Amino acid sequence: MSNHALTPLLVDRAADIVRRRAGFSVSAALRSAFAAGLALAVERSPHADPARFVDTLEHDANALDDLMGEVVVGETYFMRHPEQCAFIRDELLGTLARRGGSRAVRIWSAGCATGEEPYTLGILCHEAGLAGRARILATDVSRRSLAQARDAQYGNWSLRGVRDEVRARWFSPAGGRWRLDPAIRRLVEFDYVNLGEASYPSLERHIWAMDLIVCRNVLIYFDRETVAAVAARLVASLAPDGCLILGASDPPIGDLVDCTTVMTPAGLAYRRATAAAPGGDPGRRYEVSSPAAVLATFEWPAHAEVPARVDLHEVPESPTDVAPPPPPPEPAEVAAGDALDEAGHLAQLYALRRYDEAARAALTVVQRGAAPPAAWNILVRSLANAGDLDAAGRRCLEALEAYPEDVALTHLHAVLLCEAGRPREAATVARRVIYLDRRFAMGHLALGAALSRLGDVRGARRSYRNLESLLGALQPDAPVPGADGETAERLLTLARLHLDLLGREAA
């Protein structure tokens, strides 16, 4: 289909929808590219009529993502912006390498397109001596781009910024293209994330306590309100000493969010504002310790064992009947002495991403004794998202001592173990979650993530298919229990992406 099949009225209507639903601003300079992307999205959709496709943008998140993927994905290549690459390698990664220790170095390439950027970061980690400790998360809104990125084969145009010696070391010829060395490929994990949605920071999505976030030339597509919201979530996803790097064309965010702006030889960078540790010395900054080092010292709880003969092939025909939590009350309705209002107040602080306050308030409830599981859950999540990983792990095990059969807390334990680089134990605990409640969708997600990291493709496929079945039985906009606010539709997109990346062969 050509652009001429789209009327100006349809292009205007589509542009209005993406502005309202995703904060995507179609300026006059972007209009031609937007119309071309819209035409491609219509061609790839099951709707032959452009008007019908535009209609679906109002309610179909997948169609909206496909359109944004066509428009946002721009030019990318290896070692783009050499001055930023040098700064990242020598200053940021070099500082982490010089500190030594065993803690994982967490990096997020947000808006990774076809993978040249995260793989570049992997090469820089090798050059900085961090290959054994680096974990790189690469996300994008385009599932087609993610599939290409995972394939890790590129043409000469993608390597035009690569020095000959770097190409010789990390790439090999493959039928007219270049195949990336598996040593770099193994450092990168790909996932679907729409930056315009409030789905991060998130333990489940592995977006928390990042040492480095690179988000180049993505904010330029958003309106000011959305830029502020996205920038706040990006900064909140940093470790206390982490650094956010944007593209040269992106708007500055120092006046939009609470952060520290740093002038570097490669341009502006951003860090989290200094914060005190919840429940600790108000003058002390968080110390981000390795989740692997922290959890390695934990005594394995006896209740983590899974009873024998648990059949993981069966999936219920109906979704879980656990009702989604009620919305938090307005601040004026919270009464300090009312337990229900107190729980709502904790949920509200957490939903507002005021993790320091949420952790302090939840800690107060826990220290009084007989705290409900929900208070423990908020305490653990708030501590982890705020960067105090040692306390998060310790409190999670304390909570499980009090509530050994609580599904949500057991799920949190599995997530922390997986993030700590202990996927085998994480898989054991995730199976425990499924044993406790086979209809708890997040248990299947946690098991799929753990098995993927173990290289058990067959088992991971089965877990994601179970997740797909559970979520498909829910209303698209229904909050999923234990998913930290994620809806069924979004998690269903995630499950299908992982199945596509793994291949849908019968298990």
Summary of the structure (lengths in Angstrom):
residues: 507
radius of gyration: 22.7
end to end distance: 38.1
largest distance: 70.5
contacts: 1658
relative contact order: 0.08
helix: 51%
strand: 12%
